[in-house]
Amino acid sequence: MIDLNQHKVKLDYPCSWEYKIVIKSEHNINPIVKEILEDREHKIAPSKASSKGKFESFSLKLTVHSDEDRTGIYQQLGKHERIKMVV
């Protein structure tokens, strides 16, 4: 069996990248993403809602320019107090 944690993804930058973000339904995703990305061009679209409606997920698409850029955005999203999960 291959351990995927042992292998690094080879990407050609810049490239388009998509993050899945889960937040509580009571929060608005737009100001959260703007706080992190500022004026950086991106697209955000609703994805799914939880069965009880407590959480919503969104697809965030943008161009990343390096591995550090891609992982840095992931970390910033993951640290935000209103974001429940980032994939």
KOLGU-4560 file (N, C-alpha, C; in nm, 3 decimals, padded with zeros to 5 digits):
<recs>
<n_xx: 00.085 n_yy: -00.118 n_zz: 00.000 ca_xx: 00.000 ca_yy: 00.000 ca_zz: 00.000 c_xx: 00.089 c_yy: 00.124 c_zz: 00.000 mol: A seq: 1 type: MET>
<n_xx: 00.050 n_yy: 00.224 n_zz: -00.074 ca_xx: 00.126 ca_yy: 00.349 ca_zz: -00.084 c_xx: 00.081 c_yy: 00.444 c_zz: 00.025 mol: A seq: 2 type: ILE>
<n_xx: 00.175 n_yy: 00.498 n_zz: 00.100 ca_xx: 00.145 ca_yy: 00.599 ca_zz: 00.202 c_xx: 00.153 c_yy: 00.735 c_zz: 00.134 mol: A seq: 3 type: ASP>
<n_xx: 00.037 n_yy: 00.797 n_zz: 00.109 ca_xx: 00.033 ca_yy: 00.925 ca_zz: 00.039 c_xx: 00.097 c_yy: 01.037 c_zz: 00.118 mol: A seq: 4 type: LEU>
<n_xx: 00.111 n_yy: 01.022 n_zz: 00.248 ca_xx: 00.177 ca_yy: 01.124 ca_zz: 00.329 c_xx: 00.327 c_yy: 01.128 c_zz: 00.303 mol: A seq: 5 type: ASN>
<n_xx: 00.381 n_yy: 01.023 n_zz: 00.242 ca_xx: 00.523 ca_yy: 01.016 ca_zz: 00.211 c_xx: 00.557 c_yy: 01.082 c_zz: 00.077 mol: A seq: 6 type: GLN>
<n_xx: 00.455 n_yy: 01.118 n_zz: -00.002 ca_xx: 00.477 ca_yy: 01.172 ca_zz: -00.135 c_xx: 00.427 c_yy: 01.315 c_zz: -00.144 mol: A seq: 7 type: HIS>
<n_xx: 00.504 n_yy: 01.398 n_zz: -00.209 ca_xx: 00.468 ca_yy: 01.537 ca_zz: -00.228 c_xx: 00.401 c_yy: 01.554 c_zz: -00.365 mol: A seq: 8 type: LYS>
<n_xx: 00.295 n_yy: 01.632 n_zz: -00.369 ca_xx: 00.223 ca_yy: 01.658 ca_zz: -00.493 c_xx: 00.310 c_yy: 01.748 c_zz: -00.581 mol: A seq: 9 type: VAL>
<n_xx: 00.323 n_yy: 01.710 n_zz: -00.708 ca_xx: 00.400 ca_yy: 01.791 ca_zz: -00.804 c_xx: 00.301 c_yy: 01.874 c_zz: -00.884 mol: A seq: 10 type: LYS>
<n_xx: 00.305 n_yy: 02.004 n_zz: -00.867 ca_xx: 00.216 ca_yy: 02.096 ca_zz: -00.937 c_xx: 00.298 c_yy: 02.197 c_zz: -01.016 mol: A seq: 11 type: LEU>
<n_xx: 00.245 n_yy: 02.238 n_zz: -01.128 ca_xx: 00.306 ca_yy: 02.345 ca_zz: -01.206 c_xx: 00.236 c_yy: 02.476 c_zz: -01.172 mol: A seq: 12 type: ASP>
<n_xx: 00.308 n_yy: 02.567 n_zz: -01.112 ca_xx: 00.251 ca_yy: 02.695 ca_zz: -01.069 c_xx: 00.276 c_yy: 02.802 c_zz: -01.173 mol: A seq: 13 type: TYR>
<n_xx: 00.189 n_yy: 02.902 n_zz: -01.182 ca_xx: 00.063 ca_yy: 02.917 ca_zz: -01.110 c_xx: -00.041 c_yy: 02.817 c_zz: -01.162 mol: A seq: 14 type: PRO>
<n_xx: -00.134 n_yy: 02.782 n_zz: -01.074 ca_xx: -00.241 ca_yy: 02.690 ca_zz: -01.112 c_xx: -00.368 c_yy: 02.723 c_zz: -01.033 mol: A seq: 15 type: CYS>
<n_xx: -00.478 n_yy: 02.674 n_zz: -01.084 ca_xx: -00.606 ca_yy: 02.691 ca_zz: -01.017 c_xx: -00.615 c_yy: 02.590 c_zz: -00.904 mol: A seq: 16 type: SER>
<n_xx: -00.667 n_yy: 02.633 n_zz: -00.789 ca_xx: -00.680 ca_yy: 02.545 ca_zz: -00.674 c_xx: -00.817 c_yy: 02.565 c_zz: -00.611 mol: A seq: 17 type: TRP>
<n_xx: -00.872 n_yy: 02.458 n_zz: -00.556 ca_xx: -01.003 ca_yy: 02.465 ca_zz: -00.493 c_xx: -00.995 c_yy: 02.415 c_zz: -00.349 mol: A seq: 18 type: GLU>
<n_xx: -01.050 n_yy: 02.494 n_zz: -00.259 ca_xx: -01.061 ca_yy: 02.457 ca_zz: -00.118 c_xx: -01.210 c_yy: 02.436 c_zz: -00.089 mol: A seq: 19 type: TYR>
<n_xx: -01.241 n_yy: 02.339 n_zz: -00.006 ca_xx: -01.377 ca_yy: 02.321 ca_zz: 00.045 c_xx: -01.376 c_yy: 02.375 c_zz: 00.187 mol: A seq: 20 type: LYS>
<n_xx: -01.472 n_yy: 02.463 n_zz: 00.215 ca_xx: -01.480 ca_yy: 02.529 ca_zz: 00.345 c_xx: -01.614 c_yy: 02.498 c_zz: 00.409 mol: A seq: 21 type: ILE>
<n_xx: -01.613 n_yy: 02.463 n_zz: 00.537 ca_xx: -01.736 ca_yy: 02.437 ca_zz: 00.611 c_xx: -01.746 c_yy: 02.540 c_zz: 00.723 mol: A seq: 22 type: VAL>
<n_xx: -01.864 n_yy: 02.606 n_zz: 00.729 ca_xx: -01.890 ca_yy: 02.704 ca_zz: 00.835 c_xx: -02.029 c_yy: 02.678 c_zz: 00.893 mol: A seq: 23 type: ILE>
<n_xx: -02.056 n_yy: 02.737 n_zz: 01.009 ca_xx: -02.191 ca_yy: 02.732 ca_zz: 01.064 c_xx: -02.282 c_yy: 02.816 c_zz: 00.976 mol: A seq: 24 type: LYS>
<n_xx: -02.403 n_yy: 02.771 n_zz: 00.958 ca_xx: -02.498 ca_yy: 02.838 ca_zz: 00.869 c_xx: -02.527 c_yy: 02.982 c_zz: 00.910 mol: A seq: 25 type: SER>
<n_xx: -02.508 n_yy: 03.015 n_zz: 01.034 ca_xx: -02.537 ca_yy: 03.151 ca_zz: 01.082 c_xx: -02.435 c_yy: 03.254 c_zz: 01.034 mol: A seq: 26 type: GLU>
<n_xx: -02.321 n_yy: 03.209 n_zz: 00.984 ca_xx: -02.216 ca_yy: 03.300 ca_zz: 00.938 c_xx: -02.225 c_yy: 03.323 c_zz: 00.787 mol: A seq: 27 type: HIS>
<n_xx: -02.178 n_yy: 03.440 n_zz: 00.744 ca_xx: -02.171 ca_yy: 03.475 ca_zz: 00.602 c_xx: -02.028 c_yy: 03.448 c_zz: 00.556 mol: A seq: 28 type: ASN>
<n_xx: -02.013 n_yy: 03.366 n_zz: 00.454 ca_xx: -01.880 ca_yy: 03.325 ca_zz: 00.407 c_xx: -01.802 c_yy: 03.440 c_zz: 00.342 mol: A seq: 29 type: ILE>
<n_xx: -01.871 n_yy: 03.532 n_zz: 00.276 ca_xx: -01.801 ca_yy: 03.637 ca_zz: 00.200 c_xx: -01.708 c_yy: 03.724 c_zz: 00.283 mol: A seq: 30 type: ASN>
<n_xx: -01.751 n_yy: 03.780 n_zz: 00.395 ca_xx: -01.655 ca_yy: 03.861 ca_zz: 00.473 c_xx: -01.542 c_yy: 03.778 c_zz: 00.534 mol: A seq: 31 type: PRO>
<n_xx: -01.568 n_yy: 03.651 n_zz: 00.561 ca_xx: -01.463 ca_yy: 03.565 ca_zz: 00.615 c_xx: -01.352 c_yy: 03.547 c_zz: 00.511 mol: A seq: 32 type: ILE>
<n_xx: -01.391 n_yy: 03.514 n_zz: 00.388 ca_xx: -01.293 ca_yy: 03.493 ca_zz: 00.282 c_xx: -01.223 c_yy: 03.624 c_zz: 00.247 mol: A seq: 33 type: VAL>
<n_xx: -01.296 n_yy: 03.735 n_zz: 00.243 ca_xx: -01.236 ca_yy: 03.866 ca_zz: 00.212 c_xx: -01.132 c_yy: 03.904 c_zz: 00.317 mol: A seq: 34 type: LYS>
<n_xx: -01.159 n_yy: 03.872 n_zz: 00.442 ca_xx: -01.065 ca_yy: 03.900 ca_zz: 00.550 c_xx: -00.931 c_yy: 03.829 c_zz: 00.525 mol: A seq: 35 type: GLU>
<n_xx: -00.936 n_yy: 03.709 n_zz: 00.472 ca_xx: -00.815 ca_yy: 03.630 ca_zz: 00.448 c_xx: -00.749 c_yy: 03.665 c_zz: 00.315 mol: A seq: 36 type: ILE>
<n_xx: -00.829 n_yy: 03.673 n_zz: 00.209 ca_xx: -00.774 ca_yy: 03.694 ca_zz: 00.075 c_xx: -00.763 c_yy: 03.840 c_zz: 00.035 mol: A seq: 37 type: LEU>
<n_xx: -00.825 n_yy: 03.929 n_zz: 00.111 ca_xx: -00.829 ca_yy: 04.072 ca_zz: 00.082 c_xx: -00.884 c_yy: 04.095 c_zz: -00.058 mol: A seq: 38 type: GLU>
<n_xx: -00.809 n_yy: 04.157 n_zz: -00.147 ca_xx: -00.859 ca_yy: 04.188 ca_zz: -00.282 c_xx: -00.819 c_yy: 04.084 c_zz: -00.386 mol: A seq: 39 type: ASP>
<n_xx: -00.769 n_yy: 03.974 n_zz: -00.342 ca_xx: -00.725 ca_yy: 03.868 ca_zz: -00.435 c_xx: -00.845 c_yy: 03.809 c_zz: -00.508 mol: A seq: 40 type: ARG>
<n_xx: -00.832 n_yy: 03.791 n_zz: -00.638 ca_xx: -00.942 ca_yy: 03.739 ca_zz: -00.720 c_xx: -00.972 c_yy: 03.594 c_zz: -00.683 mol: A seq: 41 type: GLU>
<n_xx: -01.101 n_yy: 03.564 n_zz: -00.664 ca_xx: -01.144 ca_yy: 03.430 ca_zz: -00.628 c_xx: -01.291 c_yy: 03.411 c_zz: -00.664 mol: A seq: 42 type: HIS>
<n_xx: -01.335 n_yy: 03.288 n_zz: -00.661 ca_xx: -01.476 ca_yy: 03.256 ca_zz: -00.682 c_xx: -01.520 c_yy: 03.166 c_zz: -00.568 mol: A seq: 43 type: LYS>
<n_xx: -01.635 n_yy: 03.197 n_zz: -00.513 ca_xx: -01.689 ca_yy: 03.115 ca_zz: -00.405 c_xx: -01.830 c_yy: 03.074 c_zz: -00.443 mol: A seq: 44 type: ILE>
<n_xx: -01.860 n_yy: 02.946 n_zz: -00.423 ca_xx: -01.991 ca_yy: 02.894 ca_zz: -00.459 c_xx: -02.039 c_yy: 02.799 c_zz: -00.350 mol: A seq: 45 type: ALA>
<n_xx: -02.170 n_yy: 02.803 n_zz: -00.322 ca_xx: -02.225 ca_yy: 02.708 ca_zz: -00.224 c_xx: -02.206 c_yy: 02.565 c_zz: -00.273 mol: A seq: 46 type: PRO>
<n_xx: -02.183 n_yy: 02.475 n_zz: -00.180 ca_xx: -02.164 ca_yy: 02.335 ca_zz: -00.216 c_xx: -02.277 c_yy: 02.250 c_zz: -00.158 mol: A seq: 47 type: SER>
<n_xx: -02.279 n_yy: 02.234 n_zz: -00.026 ca_xx: -02.381 ca_yy: 02.151 ca_zz: 00.039 c_xx: -02.418 c_yy: 02.214 c_zz: 00.174 mol: A seq: 48 type: LYS>
<n_xx: -02.531 n_yy: 02.169 n_zz: 00.226 ca_xx: -02.572 ca_yy: 02.205 ca_zz: 00.362 c_xx: -02.588 c_yy: 02.075 c_zz: 00.439 mol: A seq: 49 type: ALA>
<n_xx: -02.563 n_yy: 02.080 n_zz: 00.568 ca_xx: -02.580 ca_yy: 01.960 ca_zz: 00.650 c_xx: -02.727 c_yy: 01.922 c_zz: 00.656 mol: A seq: 50 type: SER>
<n_xx: -02.755 n_yy: 01.799 n_zz: 00.690 ca_xx: -02.893 ca_yy: 01.750 ca_zz: 00.691 c_xx: -02.982 c_yy: 01.828 c_zz: 00.786 mol: A seq: 51 type: SER>
<n_xx: -02.928 n_yy: 01.876 n_zz: 00.896 ca_xx: -03.007 ca_yy: 01.955 ca_zz: 00.992 c_xx: -02.993 c_yy: 02.105 c_zz: 00.970 mol: A seq: 52 type: LYS>
<n_xx: -02.913 n_yy: 02.143 n_zz: 00.869 ca_xx: -02.899 ca_yy: 02.284 ca_zz: 00.835 c_xx: -02.808 c_yy: 02.364 c_zz: 00.925 mol: A seq: 53 type: GLY>
<n_xx: -02.732 n_yy: 02.297 n_zz: 01.010 ca_xx: -02.645 ca_yy: 02.367 ca_zz: 01.104 c_xx: -02.517 c_yy: 02.418 c_zz: 01.036 mol: A seq: 54 type: LYS>
<n_xx: -02.470 n_yy: 02.345 n_zz: 00.934 ca_xx: -02.346 ca_yy: 02.380 ca_zz: 00.865 c_xx: -02.370 c_yy: 02.391 c_zz: 00.715 mol: A seq: 55 type: PHE>
<n_xx: -02.286 n_yy: 02.473 n_zz: 00.650 ca_xx: -02.287 ca_yy: 02.487 ca_zz: 00.505 c_xx: -02.144 c_yy: 02.471 c_zz: 00.455 mol: A seq: 56 type: GLU>
<n_xx: -02.131 n_yy: 02.415 n_zz: 00.335 ca_xx: -01.998 ca_yy: 02.406 ca_zz: 00.275 c_xx: -01.995 c_yy: 02.488 c_zz: 00.146 mol: A seq: 57 type: SER>
<n_xx: -01.875 n_yy: 02.535 n_zz: 00.114 ca_xx: -01.854 ca_yy: 02.620 ca_zz: -00.002 c_xx: -01.729 c_yy: 02.576 c_zz: -00.075 mol: A seq: 58 type: PHE>
<n_xx: -01.726 n_yy: 02.599 n_zz: -00.205 ca_xx: -01.606 ca_yy: 02.578 ca_zz: -00.286 c_xx: -01.542 c_yy: 02.714 c_zz: -00.309 mol: A seq: 59 type: SER>
<n_xx: -01.416 n_yy: 02.725 n_zz: -00.275 ca_xx: -01.340 ca_yy: 02.847 ca_zz: -00.296 c_xx: -01.233 c_yy: 02.817 c_zz: -00.401 mol: A seq: 60 type: LEU>
<n_xx: -01.241 n_yy: 02.886 n_zz: -00.515 ca_xx: -01.145 ca_yy: 02.864 ca_zz: -00.624 c_xx: -01.063 c_yy: 02.991 c_zz: -00.646 mol: A seq: 61 type: LYS>
<n_xx: -00.932 n_yy: 02.972 n_zz: -00.663 ca_xx: -00.844 ca_yy: 03.084 ca_zz: -00.693 c_xx: -00.715 c_yy: 03.032 c_zz: -00.753 mol: A seq: 62 type: LEU>
<n_xx: -00.636 n_yy: 03.122 n_zz: -00.805 ca_xx: -00.505 ca_yy: 03.086 ca_zz: -00.859 c_xx: -00.402 c_yy: 03.096 c_zz: -00.748 mol: A seq: 63 type: THR>
<n_xx: -00.325 n_yy: 02.990 n_zz: -00.732 ca_xx: -00.215 ca_yy: 02.991 ca_zz: -00.635 c_xx: -00.085 c_yy: 02.995 c_zz: -00.713 mol: A seq: 64 type: VAL>
<n_xx: 00.016 n_yy: 03.061 n_zz: -00.655 ca_xx: 00.139 ca_yy: 03.089 ca_zz: -00.729 c_xx: 00.259 c_yy: 03.005 c_zz: -00.686 mol: A seq: 65 type: HIS>
<n_xx: 00.244 n_yy: 02.935 n_zz: -00.575 ca_xx: 00.354 ca_yy: 02.850 ca_zz: -00.527 c_xx: 00.298 c_yy: 02.755 c_zz: -00.422 mol: A seq: 66 type: SER>
<n_xx: 00.379 n_yy: 02.656 n_zz: -00.386 ca_xx: 00.339 ca_yy: 02.563 ca_zz: -00.281 c_xx: 00.318 c_yy: 02.638 c_zz: -00.149 mol: A seq: 67 type: ASP>
<n_xx: 00.404 n_yy: 02.734 n_zz: -00.122 ca_xx: 00.392 ca_yy: 02.813 ca_zz: 00.000 c_xx: 00.262 c_yy: 02.894 c_zz: 00.000 mol: A seq: 68 type: GLU>
<n_xx: 00.228 n_yy: 02.950 n_zz: -00.114 ca_xx: 00.103 ca_yy: 03.025 ca_zz: -00.129 c_xx: -00.016 c_yy: 02.934 c_zz: -00.102 mol: A seq: 69 type: ASP>
<n_xx: -00.018 n_yy: 02.818 n_zz: -00.166 ca_xx: -00.129 ca_yy: 02.723 ca_zz: -00.152 c_xx: -00.146 c_yy: 02.675 c_zz: -00.009 mol: A seq: 70 type: ARG>
<n_xx: -00.038 n_yy: 02.634 n_zz: 00.054 ca_xx: -00.048 ca_yy: 02.584 ca_zz: 00.191 c_xx: -00.071 c_yy: 02.698 c_zz: 00.291 mol: A seq: 71 type: THR>
<n_xx: -00.018 n_yy: 02.816 n_zz: 00.262 ca_xx: -00.040 ca_yy: 02.931 ca_zz: 00.350 c_xx: -00.187 c_yy: 02.971 c_zz: 00.356 mol: A seq: 72 type: GLY>
<n_xx: -00.253 n_yy: 02.972 n_zz: 00.241 ca_xx: -00.396 ca_yy: 03.003 ca_zz: 00.238 c_xx: -00.473 c_yy: 02.896 c_zz: 00.315 mol: A seq: 73 type: ILE>
<n_xx: -00.438 n_yy: 02.770 n_zz: 00.294 ca_xx: -00.502 ca_yy: 02.660 ca_zz: 00.366 c_xx: -00.489 c_yy: 02.679 c_zz: 00.518 mol: A seq: 74 type: TYR>
<n_xx: -00.372 n_yy: 02.715 n_zz: 00.563 ca_xx: -00.349 ca_yy: 02.736 ca_zz: 00.706 c_xx: -00.428 c_yy: 02.855 c_zz: 00.759 mol: A seq: 75 type: GLN>
<n_xx: -00.432 n_yy: 02.964 n_zz: 00.683 ca_xx: -00.508 ca_yy: 03.082 ca_zz: 00.726 c_xx: -00.656 c_yy: 03.051 c_zz: 00.736 mol: A seq: 76 type: GLN>
<n_xx: -00.708 n_yy: 02.979 n_zz: 00.637 ca_xx: -00.849 ca_yy: 02.940 ca_zz: 00.641 c_xx: -00.876 c_yy: 02.850 c_zz: 00.761 mol: A seq: 77 type: LEU>
<n_xx: -00.788 n_yy: 02.754 n_zz: 00.784 ca_xx: -00.806 ca_yy: 02.660 ca_zz: 00.894 c_xx: -00.798 c_yy: 02.722 c_zz: 01.032 mol: A seq: 78 type: GLY>
<n_xx: -00.725 n_yy: 02.832 n_zz: 01.045 ca_xx: -00.710 ca_yy: 02.899 ca_zz: 01.174 c_xx: -00.823 c_yy: 02.997 c_zz: 01.205 mol: A seq: 79 type: LYS>
<n_xx: -00.904 n_yy: 03.029 n_zz: 01.104 ca_xx: -01.009 ca_yy: 03.129 ca_zz: 01.125 c_xx: -01.113 c_yy: 03.075 c_zz: 01.222 mol: A seq: 80 type: HIS>
<n_xx: -01.151 n_yy: 03.158 n_zz: 01.318 ca_xx: -01.242 ca_yy: 03.114 ca_zz: 01.426 c_xx: -01.382 c_yy: 03.074 c_zz: 01.376 mol: A seq: 81 type: GLU>
<n_xx: -01.425 n_yy: 03.124 n_zz: 01.264 ca_xx: -01.559 ca_yy: 03.092 ca_zz: 01.214 c_xx: -01.562 c_yy: 02.978 c_zz: 01.112 mol: A seq: 82 type: ARG>
<n_xx: -01.446 n_yy: 02.932 n_zz: 01.073 ca_xx: -01.439 ca_yy: 02.819 ca_zz: 00.979 c_xx: -01.424 c_yy: 02.691 c_zz: 01.058 mol: A seq: 83 type: ILE>
<n_xx: -01.516 n_yy: 02.600 n_zz: 01.036 ca_xx: -01.516 ca_yy: 02.473 ca_zz: 01.108 c_xx: -01.415 c_yy: 02.375 c_zz: 01.051 mol: A seq: 84 type: LYS>
<n_xx: -01.404 n_yy: 02.372 n_zz: 00.916 ca_xx: -01.316 ca_yy: 02.275 ca_zz: 00.852 c_xx: -01.278 c_yy: 02.322 c_zz: 00.712 mol: A seq: 85 type: MET>
<n_xx: -01.156 n_yy: 02.286 n_zz: 00.669 ca_xx: -01.108 ca_yy: 02.315 ca_zz: 00.533 c_xx: -01.052 c_yy: 02.185 c_zz: 00.476 mol: A seq: 86 type: VAL>
<n_xx: -01.088 n_yy: 02.158 n_zz: 00.352 ca_xx: -01.038 ca_yy: 02.038 ca_zz: 00.285 c_xx: -00.977 c_yy: 02.081 c_zz: 00.152 mol: A seq: 87 type: VAL>
</recs>
